[in-house]
Amino acid sequence: MSKLGSIGARLHRGEISYDFIGKRKVWYGVSILITITAILGLAVRGLNMSIDFQGGAVFTTPTKMSTSVAQAESYAKDASGHEAVVQKLGNGSLRIQVAGLDTAKSDQVKQSLAKDLKLNPEKLAADLVGPSWGQEIANKAWEGLAIFMVLVVIYLAIAFEWRMAVAALVALIHDITITTGIYALVGFEVSPGTIIGLLTILGYSLYDTVVVFDSLKEQTKDITKQTRFTYSEIANRSINGTLVRSINTTVVALLPVAGLLFIGGGFLGAGDLNDISLSLFVGLAAGAYSSIFIATPLVADLKEREPALKALTKRVMAKRAQAGSEDGPVGAGVDAEDAAPAVVGPRNQPSSRGRGRGRQAGKRR
């Protein structure tokens, strides 16, 4: 078995663990700091909306143009009076985007650009994008996002409970805020592809969260009937048990997206890929973080406000204090699991090794 697989198995069995829940205030602080940075980026720099949302004109030259991107940007700015976004396509042609142009102005810019680029105006393709179309796309995106959030909350409230639904909603908002803030700070264009990417990452984020919640729901069934573990300790066990799985699925999903972003968009210059790949890359990473460090700790905080679970915590602590005062860390007649809650067998069952020794001893007698 590989080293990572061995660690994953030991985490699942509870032989080793990391106290995610106990350090939840640290994770909350980190998330608040990142979120504030993202919000400041949105407030100060704003989003660089593409022509699809602002409206304007897109001019496409024939193939194998000798004009550089910088020259084309200068020509377009002189002709239109607006900043232009120029991309060199794979076939050697140039794609020139100029926002804020109406039909009449677009024709003037086309004539001027064709003259500067030494082209026949008929060979310079022009497409006009109206701002109303972009506004319609934005409205539909917001509607889709709102519907998605409502359905998620309803589903989780039915499948699990309302506290888990609230925690998942907070995690999703956390992921969207960070992703849009990164777009503002980096300055990448927000296009329809970006919106698709944002909606896609919500599904990935929710998947990781539901995996942990499912394990937590199973392990906390009839939790008040025992006095070995608090709710937070079992929640921590759920995170550790699914940790390697979450890491593996996130890494596998990030690798192809990283290829799109850094190789396709960076080295090969396919700028259109940046629209969707950056949102996917940042969103996948933020989703994996939020499912482990935000959603489950928040559920533990909400659950342990319940009177029944408050009473359970008092009973567990009292039992451990009594065992410690009488017999040290592990008292006589007290199961080792009572004094060491981090070591939990599968589904909180007693260790099979202990049962095996008992049967063998019986046979010898």
Short mmCIF file of the C-alpha atoms (twelve columns), coordinates in Angstrom:
data_MODEL
# 
_entry.id   MODEL 
# 
loop_
_atom_site.group_PDB 
_atom_site.id 
_atom_site.type_symbol 
_atom_site.label_atom_id 
_atom_site.label_alt_id 
_atom_site.label_comp_id 
_atom_site.label_asym_id 
_atom_site.label_seq_id 
_atom_site.Cartn_x 
_atom_site.Cartn_y 
_atom_site.Cartn_z 
_atom_site.pdbx_PDB_model_num 
ATOM 1   C CA . MET A 1   0.000   0.000   0.000   1 
ATOM 2   C CA . SER A 2   1.264   3.501   -0.817  1 
ATOM 3   C CA . LYS A 3   2.214   5.847   1.996   1 
ATOM 4   C CA . LEU A 4   -0.753  8.142   1.260   1 
ATOM 5   C CA . GLY A 5   -3.097  5.153   1.138   1 
ATOM 6   C CA . SER A 6   -1.743  3.900   4.466   1 
ATOM 7   C CA . ILE A 7   -2.295  7.314   6.046   1 
ATOM 8   C CA . GLY A 8   -5.828  7.404   4.634   1 
ATOM 9   C CA . ALA A 9   -6.622  3.984   6.101   1 
ATOM 10  C CA . ARG A 10  -5.243  4.978   9.505   1 
ATOM 11  C CA . LEU A 11  -7.243  8.216   9.415   1 
ATOM 12  C CA . HIS A 12  -10.399 6.297   8.577   1 
ATOM 13  C CA . ARG A 13  -9.842  3.838   11.439  1 
ATOM 14  C CA . GLY A 14  -9.116  6.684   13.845  1 
ATOM 15  C CA . GLU A 15  -5.572  5.549   14.634  1 
ATOM 16  C CA . ILE A 16  -4.283  9.031   13.789  1 
ATOM 17  C CA . SER A 17  -6.104  12.325  13.476  1 
ATOM 18  C CA . TYR A 18  -5.746  16.083  13.321  1 
ATOM 19  C CA . ASP A 19  -7.920  18.314  15.473  1 
ATOM 20  C CA . PHE A 20  -9.687  20.370  12.790  1 
ATOM 21  C CA . ILE A 21  -12.673 21.150  14.990  1 
ATOM 22  C CA . GLY A 22  -10.585 22.178  17.986  1 
ATOM 23  C CA . LYS A 23  -8.755  24.766  15.883  1 
ATOM 24  C CA . ARG A 24  -11.875 26.071  14.164  1 
ATOM 25  C CA . LYS A 25  -11.347 29.642  15.393  1 
ATOM 26  C CA . VAL A 26  -8.058  29.706  13.485  1 
ATOM 27  C CA . TRP A 27  -9.789  28.545  10.278  1 
ATOM 28  C CA . TYR A 28  -12.589 31.068  10.763  1 
ATOM 29  C CA . GLY A 29  -9.988  33.815  11.134  1 
ATOM 30  C CA . VAL A 30  -8.151  32.747  7.980   1 
ATOM 31  C CA . SER A 31  -11.401 32.645  5.997   1 
ATOM 32  C CA . ILE A 32  -12.503 36.041  7.278   1 
ATOM 33  C CA . LEU A 33  -9.140  37.539  6.297   1 
ATOM 34  C CA . ILE A 34  -9.289  36.036  2.791   1 
ATOM 35  C CA . THR A 35  -12.909 37.107  2.364   1 
ATOM 36  C CA . ILE A 36  -12.161 40.686  3.452   1 
ATOM 37  C CA . THR A 37  -9.284  40.816  0.955   1 
ATOM 38  C CA . ALA A 38  -11.593 39.574  -1.803  1 
ATOM 39  C CA . ILE A 39  -14.287 42.114  -0.936  1 
ATOM 40  C CA . LEU A 40  -11.724 44.940  -0.897  1 
ATOM 41  C CA . GLY A 41  -10.513 43.809  -4.316  1 
ATOM 42  C CA . LEU A 42  -14.067 43.934  -5.627  1 
ATOM 43  C CA . ALA A 43  -14.690 47.350  -4.057  1 
ATOM 44  C CA . VAL A 44  -11.424 48.975  -5.170  1 
ATOM 45  C CA . ARG A 45  -10.686 47.396  -8.543  1 
ATOM 46  C CA . GLY A 46  -14.059 46.002  -9.523  1 
ATOM 47  C CA . LEU A 47  -14.647 43.281  -12.094 1 
ATOM 48  C CA . ASN A 48  -13.317 43.560  -15.625 1 
ATOM 49  C CA . MET A 49  -16.516 42.717  -17.454 1 
ATOM 50  C CA . SER A 50  -16.142 41.410  -20.987 1 
ATOM 51  C CA . ILE A 51  -17.743 42.920  -24.043 1 
ATOM 52  C CA . ASP A 52  -20.531 40.364  -23.741 1 
ATOM 53  C CA . PHE A 53  -21.790 42.287  -20.697 1 
ATOM 54  C CA . GLN A 54  -20.807 45.850  -21.602 1 
ATOM 55  C CA . GLY A 55  -21.731 45.816  -25.265 1 
ATOM 56  C CA . GLY A 56  -19.438 46.948  -28.099 1 
ATOM 57  C CA . ALA A 57  -17.805 45.583  -31.221 1 
ATOM 58  C CA . VAL A 58  -15.487 42.678  -32.021 1 
ATOM 59  C CA . PHE A 59  -13.244 42.957  -35.073 1 
ATOM 60  C CA . THR A 60  -11.469 39.903  -36.497 1 
ATOM 61  C CA . THR A 61  -8.654  40.208  -39.019 1 
ATOM 62  C CA . PRO A 62  -7.679  37.683  -41.682 1 
ATOM 63  C CA . THR A 63  -5.067  35.044  -40.885 1 
ATOM 64  C CA . LYS A 64  -1.295  35.560  -40.724 1 
ATOM 65  C CA . MET A 65  -1.261  39.208  -39.674 1 
ATOM 66  C CA . SER A 66  2.156   40.782  -39.209 1 
ATOM 67  C CA . THR A 67  0.766   43.451  -36.875 1 
ATOM 68  C CA . SER A 68  1.653   42.892  -33.219 1 
ATOM 69  C CA . VAL A 69  -0.874  42.864  -30.389 1 
ATOM 70  C CA . ALA A 70  0.523   46.122  -28.971 1 
ATOM 71  C CA . GLN A 71  0.230   47.865  -32.343 1 
ATOM 72  C CA . ALA A 72  -3.339  46.661  -32.788 1 
ATOM 73  C CA . GLU A 73  -4.264  47.922  -29.315 1 
ATOM 74  C CA . SER A 74  -2.824  51.338  -30.179 1 
ATOM 75  C CA . TYR A 75  -4.672  51.476  -33.525 1 
ATOM 76  C CA . ALA A 76  -7.986  50.497  -31.883 1 
ATOM 77  C CA . LYS A 77  -7.614  53.053  -29.089 1 
ATOM 78  C CA . ASP A 78  -6.822  55.842  -31.567 1 
ATOM 79  C CA . ALA A 79  -9.777  54.887  -33.757 1 
ATOM 80  C CA . SER A 80  -12.383 54.473  -31.002 1 
ATOM 81  C CA . GLY A 81  -11.171 56.508  -28.042 1 
ATOM 82  C CA . HIS A 82  -11.647 53.436  -25.805 1 
ATOM 83  C CA . GLU A 83  -9.249  50.869  -24.410 1 
ATOM 84  C CA . ALA A 84  -9.184  47.727  -26.546 1 
ATOM 85  C CA . VAL A 85  -8.526  44.079  -25.743 1 
ATOM 86  C CA . VAL A 86  -6.560  42.331  -28.482 1 
ATOM 87  C CA . GLN A 87  -5.881  38.594  -28.685 1 
ATOM 88  C CA . LYS A 88  -3.774  36.744  -31.229 1 
ATOM 89  C CA . LEU A 89  -5.621  33.614  -32.271 1 
ATOM 90  C CA . GLY A 90  -4.082  30.289  -33.169 1 
ATOM 91  C CA . ASN A 91  -4.374  30.849  -36.933 1 
ATOM 92  C CA . GLY A 92  -2.439  34.133  -36.696 1 
ATOM 93  C CA . SER A 93  -5.453  36.440  -36.910 1 
ATOM 94  C CA . LEU A 94  -6.214  39.186  -34.405 1 
ATOM 95  C CA . ARG A 95  -9.381  39.524  -32.339 1 
ATOM 96  C CA . ILE A 96  -9.944  43.149  -31.329 1 
ATOM 97  C CA . GLN A 97  -12.605 43.950  -28.733 1 
ATOM 98  C CA . VAL A 98  -13.735 47.514  -28.119 1 
ATOM 99  C CA . ALA A 99  -16.456 48.170  -25.540 1 
ATOM 100 C CA . GLY A 100 -19.028 50.966  -25.636 1 
ATOM 101 C CA . LEU A 101 -19.553 51.207  -29.417 1 
ATOM 102 C CA . ASP A 102 -22.906 51.571  -31.134 1 
ATOM 103 C CA . THR A 103 -23.621 50.654  -34.759 1 
ATOM 104 C CA . ALA A 104 -22.658 54.014  -36.285 1 
ATOM 105 C CA . LYS A 105 -19.460 54.320  -34.275 1 
ATOM 106 C CA . SER A 106 -18.601 50.710  -35.032 1 
ATOM 107 C CA . ASP A 107 -18.608 51.406  -38.773 1 
ATOM 108 C CA . GLN A 108 -16.268 54.373  -38.324 1 
ATOM 109 C CA . VAL A 109 -13.869 52.366  -36.186 1 
ATOM 110 C CA . LYS A 110 -13.886 49.552  -38.723 1 
ATOM 111 C CA . GLN A 111 -12.885 51.885  -41.548 1 
ATOM 112 C CA . SER A 112 -10.113 53.460  -39.493 1 
ATOM 113 C CA . LEU A 113 -8.798  50.100  -38.274 1 
ATOM 114 C CA . ALA A 114 -8.763  48.666  -41.784 1 
ATOM 115 C CA . LYS A 115 -6.721  51.643  -42.964 1 
ATOM 116 C CA . ASP A 116 -4.187  51.329  -40.121 1 
ATOM 117 C CA . LEU A 117 -3.909  47.572  -40.573 1 
ATOM 118 C CA . LYS A 118 -3.565  47.996  -44.359 1 
ATOM 119 C CA . LEU A 119 -6.606  45.828  -45.031 1 
ATOM 120 C CA . ASN A 120 -9.609  45.983  -47.303 1 
ATOM 121 C CA . PRO A 121 -12.528 46.944  -44.999 1 
ATOM 122 C CA . GLU A 122 -14.486 44.015  -46.427 1 
ATOM 123 C CA . LYS A 123 -11.883 41.591  -45.044 1 
ATOM 124 C CA . LEU A 124 -12.178 42.954  -41.506 1 
ATOM 125 C CA . ALA A 125 -15.064 41.054  -39.885 1 
ATOM 126 C CA . ALA A 126 -17.117 43.044  -37.382 1 
ATOM 127 C CA . ASP A 127 -19.674 41.802  -34.865 1 
ATOM 128 C CA . LEU A 128 -21.727 44.199  -32.753 1 
ATOM 129 C CA . VAL A 129 -22.781 43.115  -29.261 1 
ATOM 130 C CA . GLY A 130 -25.599 45.052  -27.635 1 
ATOM 131 C CA . PRO A 131 -25.428 45.808  -23.889 1 
ATOM 132 C CA . SER A 132 -28.997 44.548  -23.426 1 
ATOM 133 C CA . TRP A 133 -27.891 41.047  -24.430 1 
ATOM 134 C CA . GLY A 134 -25.110 41.111  -21.837 1 
ATOM 135 C CA . GLN A 135 -27.504 42.379  -19.192 1 
ATOM 136 C CA . GLU A 136 -29.874 39.531  -19.987 1 
ATOM 137 C CA . ILE A 137 -27.048 37.010  -19.527 1 
ATOM 138 C CA . ALA A 138 -26.119 38.562  -16.173 1 
ATOM 139 C CA . ASN A 139 -29.742 38.458  -14.973 1 
ATOM 140 C CA . LYS A 140 -30.116 34.822  -16.005 1 
ATOM 141 C CA . ALA A 141 -26.888 33.965  -14.184 1 
ATOM 142 C CA . TRP A 142 -28.127 35.583  -10.973 1 
ATOM 143 C CA . GLU A 143 -31.459 33.787  -11.303 1 
ATOM 144 C CA . GLY A 144 -29.701 30.461  -11.837 1 
ATOM 145 C CA . LEU A 145 -27.477 31.054  -8.817  1 
ATOM 146 C CA . ALA A 146 -30.438 31.971  -6.583  1 
ATOM 147 C CA . ILE A 147 -32.432 28.908  -7.689  1 
ATOM 148 C CA . PHE A 148 -29.407 26.682  -7.105  1 
ATOM 149 C CA . MET A 149 -28.899 28.022  -3.580  1 
ATOM 150 C CA . VAL A 150 -32.564 27.570  -2.655  1 
ATOM 151 C CA . LEU A 151 -32.639 23.995  -3.964  1 
ATOM 152 C CA . VAL A 152 -29.411 23.154  -2.116  1 
ATOM 153 C CA . VAL A 153 -30.776 24.449  1.187   1 
ATOM 154 C CA . ILE A 154 -34.062 22.563  0.751   1 
ATOM 155 C CA . TYR A 155 -32.324 19.312  -0.202  1 
ATOM 156 C CA . LEU A 156 -29.813 19.414  2.649   1 
ATOM 157 C CA . ALA A 157 -32.493 20.354  5.172   1 
ATOM 158 C CA . ILE A 158 -34.504 17.290  4.114   1 
ATOM 159 C CA . ALA A 159 -31.608 14.845  3.661   1 
ATOM 160 C CA . PHE A 160 -29.721 15.969  6.772   1 
ATOM 161 C CA . GLU A 161 -30.986 18.908  8.849   1 
ATOM 162 C CA . TRP A 162 -31.281 22.679  8.722   1 
ATOM 163 C CA . ARG A 163 -27.971 23.296  10.524  1 
ATOM 164 C CA . MET A 164 -26.075 21.405  7.850   1 
ATOM 165 C CA . ALA A 165 -28.001 23.289  5.177   1 
ATOM 166 C CA . VAL A 166 -26.972 26.621  6.730   1 
ATOM 167 C CA . ALA A 167 -23.334 25.521  7.001   1 
ATOM 168 C CA . ALA A 168 -23.264 24.373  3.368   1 
ATOM 169 C CA . LEU A 169 -24.814 27.671  2.235   1 
ATOM 170 C CA . VAL A 170 -22.181 29.671  4.145   1 
ATOM 171 C CA . ALA A 171 -19.441 27.543  2.537   1 
ATOM 172 C CA . LEU A 172 -20.848 28.138  -0.961  1 
ATOM 173 C CA . ILE A 173 -21.066 31.914  -0.439  1 
ATOM 174 C CA . HIS A 174 -17.495 31.781  0.917   1 
ATOM 175 C CA . ASP A 175 -16.309 30.037  -2.287  1 
ATOM 176 C CA . ILE A 176 -18.090 32.445  -4.647  1 
ATOM 177 C CA . THR A 177 -16.810 35.520  -2.792  1 
ATOM 178 C CA . ILE A 178 -13.201 34.338  -2.886  1 
ATOM 179 C CA . THR A 179 -13.373 33.395  -6.570  1 
ATOM 180 C CA . THR A 180 -14.890 36.697  -7.692  1 
ATOM 181 C CA . GLY A 181 -12.429 38.587  -5.481  1 
ATOM 182 C CA . ILE A 182 -9.505  36.807  -7.175  1 
ATOM 183 C CA . TYR A 183 -10.918 37.865  -10.556 1 
ATOM 184 C CA . ALA A 184 -10.984 41.477  -9.394  1 
ATOM 185 C CA . LEU A 185 -7.420  41.338  -8.033  1 
ATOM 186 C CA . VAL A 186 -5.954  39.535  -11.072 1 
ATOM 187 C CA . GLY A 187 -7.901  41.604  -13.599 1 
ATOM 188 C CA . PHE A 188 -9.059  38.723  -15.805 1 
ATOM 189 C CA . GLU A 189 -12.152 39.352  -17.881 1 
ATOM 190 C CA . VAL A 190 -15.489 38.121  -16.603 1 
ATOM 191 C CA . SER A 191 -17.217 36.470  -19.553 1 
ATOM 192 C CA . PRO A 192 -20.131 34.021  -19.934 1 
ATOM 193 C CA . GLY A 193 -17.489 31.295  -19.603 1 
ATOM 194 C CA . THR A 194 -16.629 32.672  -16.159 1 
ATOM 195 C CA . ILE A 195 -20.259 32.414  -15.092 1 
ATOM 196 C CA . ILE A 196 -20.349 28.800  -16.245 1 
ATOM 197 C CA . GLY A 197 -17.194 28.136  -14.241 1 
ATOM 198 C CA . LEU A 198 -18.669 29.722  -11.110 1 
ATOM 199 C CA . LEU A 199 -21.813 27.612  -11.330 1 
ATOM 200 C CA . THR A 200 -19.708 24.488  -11.930 1 
ATOM 201 C CA . ILE A 201 -17.528 24.930  -8.847  1 
ATOM 202 C CA . LEU A 202 -20.592 25.078  -6.628  1 
ATOM 203 C CA . GLY A 203 -21.303 21.467  -7.494  1 
ATOM 204 C CA . TYR A 204 -17.740 20.390  -6.660  1 
ATOM 205 C CA . SER A 205 -17.781 22.277  -3.376  1 
ATOM 206 C CA . LEU A 206 -21.122 20.805  -2.413  1 
ATOM 207 C CA . TYR A 207 -19.940 17.272  -3.242  1 
ATOM 208 C CA . ASP A 208 -17.053 17.395  -0.748  1 
ATOM 209 C CA . THR A 209 -19.296 18.914  1.906   1 
ATOM 210 C CA . VAL A 210 -22.020 16.288  1.495   1 
ATOM 211 C CA . VAL A 211 -19.469 13.454  1.758   1 
ATOM 212 C CA . VAL A 212 -18.375 14.708  5.184   1 
ATOM 213 C CA . PHE A 213 -21.964 15.406  6.270   1 
ATOM 214 C CA . ASP A 214 -23.042 11.893  5.313   1 
ATOM 215 C CA . SER A 215 -20.280 10.371  7.430   1 
ATOM 216 C CA . LEU A 216 -21.157 12.725  10.286  1 
ATOM 217 C CA . LYS A 217 -24.851 11.847  10.144  1 
ATOM 218 C CA . GLU A 218 -24.079 8.130   10.294  1 
ATOM 219 C CA . GLN A 219 -21.650 8.376   13.187  1 
ATOM 220 C CA . THR A 220 -23.798 10.689  15.338  1 
ATOM 221 C CA . LYS A 221 -26.888 8.500   15.223  1 
ATOM 222 C CA . ASP A 222 -28.074 7.976   18.833  1 
ATOM 223 C CA . ILE A 223 -25.109 10.028  20.045  1 
ATOM 224 C CA . THR A 224 -26.816 10.979  23.316  1 
ATOM 225 C CA . LYS A 225 -27.030 7.308   24.340  1 
ATOM 226 C CA . GLN A 226 -23.263 7.101   24.897  1 
ATOM 227 C CA . THR A 227 -20.808 9.009   27.071  1 
ATOM 228 C CA . ARG A 228 -17.499 8.401   25.282  1 
ATOM 229 C CA . PHE A 229 -17.454 11.201  22.688  1 
ATOM 230 C CA . THR A 230 -18.787 14.712  22.244  1 
ATOM 231 C CA . TYR A 231 -20.375 15.858  18.998  1 
ATOM 232 C CA . SER A 232 -17.268 17.868  18.061  1 
ATOM 233 C CA . GLU A 233 -15.033 14.830  18.514  1 
ATOM 234 C CA . ILE A 234 -17.172 12.710  16.215  1 
ATOM 235 C CA . ALA A 235 -17.322 15.587  13.714  1 
ATOM 236 C CA . ASN A 236 -13.538 15.697  13.773  1 
ATOM 237 C CA . ARG A 237 -13.495 11.945  13.191  1 
ATOM 238 C CA . SER A 238 -15.727 12.423  10.122  1 
ATOM 239 C CA . ILE A 239 -13.386 15.003  8.630   1 
ATOM 240 C CA . ASN A 240 -10.308 12.853  9.202   1 
ATOM 241 C CA . GLY A 241 -12.040 9.772   7.811   1 
ATOM 242 C CA . THR A 242 -12.827 11.480  4.494   1 
ATOM 243 C CA . LEU A 243 -9.751  13.741  4.345   1 
ATOM 244 C CA . VAL A 244 -7.647  11.714  1.913   1 
ATOM 245 C CA . ARG A 245 -10.658 11.135  -0.326  1 
ATOM 246 C CA . SER A 246 -11.321 14.880  -0.483  1 
ATOM 247 C CA . ILE A 247 -7.657  15.606  -1.242  1 
ATOM 248 C CA . ASN A 248 -7.529  12.970  -3.985  1 
ATOM 249 C CA . THR A 249 -10.685 14.139  -5.755  1 
ATOM 250 C CA . THR A 250 -9.599  17.775  -5.554  1 
ATOM 251 C CA . VAL A 251 -6.106  17.111  -6.923  1 
ATOM 252 C CA . VAL A 252 -7.464  14.982  -9.775  1 
ATOM 253 C CA . ALA A 253 -9.930  17.751  -10.670 1 
ATOM 254 C CA . LEU A 254 -7.309  20.524  -10.370 1 
ATOM 255 C CA . LEU A 255 -4.702  18.926  -12.653 1 
ATOM 256 C CA . PRO A 256 -6.583  19.298  -15.976 1 
ATOM 257 C CA . VAL A 257 -7.843  22.742  -14.947 1 
ATOM 258 C CA . ALA A 258 -4.269  23.798  -14.157 1 
ATOM 259 C CA . GLY A 259 -3.294  22.597  -17.633 1 
ATOM 260 C CA . LEU A 260 -5.955  24.851  -19.164 1 
ATOM 261 C CA . LEU A 261 -4.961  27.839  -17.054 1 
ATOM 262 C CA . PHE A 262 -1.154  27.718  -17.046 1 
ATOM 263 C CA . ILE A 263 -0.369  25.910  -20.290 1 
ATOM 264 C CA . GLY A 264 -3.317  26.808  -22.507 1 
ATOM 265 C CA . GLY A 265 -3.887  30.334  -21.234 1 
ATOM 266 C CA . GLY A 266 -0.304  31.139  -20.211 1 
ATOM 267 C CA . PHE A 267 2.228   29.477  -22.500 1 
ATOM 268 C CA . LEU A 268 0.057   28.944  -25.586 1 
ATOM 269 C CA . GLY A 269 -1.681  32.298  -25.330 1 
ATOM 270 C CA . ALA A 270 -5.224  30.953  -25.607 1 
ATOM 271 C CA . GLY A 271 -6.691  33.797  -23.587 1 
ATOM 272 C CA . ASP A 272 -10.265 32.585  -23.935 1 
ATOM 273 C CA . LEU A 273 -9.393  29.620  -21.723 1 
ATOM 274 C CA . ASN A 274 -8.601  31.942  -18.815 1 
ATOM 275 C CA . ASP A 275 -12.262 32.954  -18.561 1 
ATOM 276 C CA . ILE A 276 -13.397 29.580  -17.312 1 
ATOM 277 C CA . SER A 277 -10.164 27.957  -16.096 1 
ATOM 278 C CA . LEU A 278 -9.336  30.578  -13.429 1 
ATOM 279 C CA . SER A 279 -12.804 30.356  -11.885 1 
ATOM 280 C CA . LEU A 280 -12.588 26.554  -11.863 1 
ATOM 281 C CA . PHE A 281 -9.069  26.497  -10.408 1 
ATOM 282 C CA . VAL A 282 -9.718  28.972  -7.594  1 
ATOM 283 C CA . GLY A 283 -13.202 27.636  -6.928  1 
ATOM 284 C CA . LEU A 284 -12.117 23.999  -6.660  1 
ATOM 285 C CA . ALA A 285 -9.365  24.880  -4.195  1 
ATOM 286 C CA . ALA A 286 -11.692 27.116  -2.157  1 
ATOM 287 C CA . GLY A 287 -14.400 24.427  -2.183  1 
ATOM 288 C CA . ALA A 288 -12.054 21.773  -0.809  1 
ATOM 289 C CA . TYR A 289 -10.920 24.202  1.903   1 
ATOM 290 C CA . SER A 290 -14.429 25.261  2.898   1 
ATOM 291 C CA . SER A 291 -15.803 21.709  3.159   1 
ATOM 292 C CA . ILE A 292 -13.074 20.778  5.662   1 
ATOM 293 C CA . PHE A 293 -12.345 23.999  7.535   1 
ATOM 294 C CA . ILE A 294 -15.663 25.885  7.383   1 
ATOM 295 C CA . ALA A 295 -18.759 23.742  6.811   1 
ATOM 296 C CA . THR A 296 -18.202 20.913  9.315   1 
ATOM 297 C CA . PRO A 297 -16.778 23.091  12.145  1 
ATOM 298 C CA . LEU A 298 -19.760 25.414  11.687  1 
ATOM 299 C CA . VAL A 299 -22.143 22.452  12.001  1 
ATOM 300 C CA . ALA A 300 -20.392 21.425  15.226  1 
ATOM 301 C CA . ASP A 301 -20.773 24.971  16.592  1 
ATOM 302 C CA . LEU A 302 -24.494 25.037  15.772  1 
ATOM 303 C CA . LYS A 303 -25.207 21.530  17.040  1 
ATOM 304 C CA . GLU A 304 -23.458 21.945  20.379  1 
ATOM 305 C CA . ARG A 305 -25.785 24.817  21.199  1 
ATOM 306 C CA . GLU A 306 -28.579 22.253  21.606  1 
ATOM 307 C CA . PRO A 307 -29.431 21.495  25.268  1 
ATOM 308 C CA . ALA A 308 -29.154 17.726  24.753  1 
ATOM 309 C CA . LEU A 309 -25.670 17.978  23.277  1 
ATOM 310 C CA . LYS A 310 -24.580 20.500  25.905  1 
ATOM 311 C CA . ALA A 311 -25.607 17.960  28.534  1 
ATOM 312 C CA . LEU A 312 -23.761 15.216  26.646  1 
ATOM 313 C CA . THR A 313 -20.560 17.241  26.637  1 
ATOM 314 C CA . LYS A 314 -20.832 17.767  30.402  1 
ATOM 315 C CA . ARG A 315 -21.345 14.026  30.979  1 
ATOM 316 C CA . VAL A 316 -18.382 13.099  28.783  1 
ATOM 317 C CA . MET A 317 -16.095 15.614  30.492  1 
ATOM 318 C CA . ALA A 318 -17.263 14.549  33.952  1 
ATOM 319 C CA . LYS A 319 -16.628 10.890  33.174  1 
ATOM 320 C CA . ARG A 320 -13.124 11.624  31.898  1 
ATOM 321 C CA . ALA A 321 -12.347 13.825  34.892  1 
ATOM 322 C CA . GLN A 322 -13.462 11.067  37.258  1 
ATOM 323 C CA . ALA A 323 -11.414 8.450   35.419  1 
ATOM 324 C CA . GLY A 324 -8.358  10.701  35.408  1 
ATOM 325 C CA . SER A 325 -8.576  11.528  39.112  1 
ATOM 326 C CA . GLU A 326 -8.915  7.883   40.129  1 
ATOM 327 C CA . ASP A 327 -6.530  6.031   37.840  1 
ATOM 328 C CA . GLY A 328 -4.511  8.514   35.771  1 
ATOM 329 C CA . PRO A 329 -4.975  8.989   32.049  1 
ATOM 330 C CA . VAL A 330 -6.713  5.623   31.641  1 
ATOM 331 C CA . GLY A 331 -8.460  4.436   34.776  1 
ATOM 332 C CA . ALA A 332 -9.047  0.850   35.875  1 
ATOM 333 C CA . GLY A 333 -12.181 -0.516  34.325  1 
ATOM 334 C CA . VAL A 334 -12.363 2.386   31.862  1 
ATOM 335 C CA . ASP A 335 -11.990 1.688   28.142  1 
ATOM 336 C CA . ALA A 336 -8.931  3.382   26.604  1 
ATOM 337 C CA . GLU A 337 -11.280 4.980   24.078  1 
ATOM 338 C CA . ASP A 338 -12.948 6.916   26.893  1 
ATOM 339 C CA . ALA A 339 -9.706  8.670   27.805  1 
ATOM 340 C CA . ALA A 340 -8.365  9.004   24.238  1 
ATOM 341 C CA . PRO A 341 -11.234 10.194  22.038  1 
ATOM 342 C CA . ALA A 342 -8.954  10.773  19.040  1 
ATOM 343 C CA . VAL A 343 -8.566  6.993   18.640  1 
ATOM 344 C CA . VAL A 344 -11.911 5.787   17.351  1 
ATOM 345 C CA . GLY A 345 -12.623 2.511   15.629  1 
ATOM 346 C CA . PRO A 346 -14.712 2.275   12.417  1 
ATOM 347 C CA . ARG A 347 -18.154 3.724   13.127  1 
ATOM 348 C CA . ASN A 348 -17.199 3.999   16.813  1 
ATOM 349 C CA . GLN A 349 -17.155 0.235   17.275  1 
ATOM 350 C CA . PRO A 350 -14.727 -1.481  19.696  1 
ATOM 351 C CA . SER A 351 -11.486 -2.710  18.217  1 
ATOM 352 C CA . SER A 352 -11.684 -6.111  16.540  1 
ATOM 353 C CA . ARG A 353 -8.219  -6.976  17.883  1 
ATOM 354 C CA . GLY A 354 -9.475  -6.955  21.464  1 
ATOM 355 C CA . ARG A 355 -12.316 -9.331  20.591  1 
ATOM 356 C CA . GLY A 356 -9.940  -11.629 18.775  1 
ATOM 357 C CA . ARG A 357 -7.663  -11.964 21.814  1 
ATOM 358 C CA . GLY A 358 -10.633 -12.778 23.977  1 
ATOM 359 C CA . ARG A 359 -11.734 -15.646 21.712  1 
ATOM 360 C CA . GLN A 360 -8.222  -17.059 21.504  1 
ATOM 361 C CA . ALA A 361 -7.876  -17.010 25.310  1 
ATOM 362 C CA . GLY A 362 -11.120 -18.926 25.584  1 
ATOM 363 C CA . LYS A 363 -9.858  -21.610 23.259  1 
ATOM 364 C CA . ARG A 364 -6.656  -22.070 25.309  1 
ATOM 365 C CA . ARG A 365 -8.708  -22.534 28.429  1 
# 
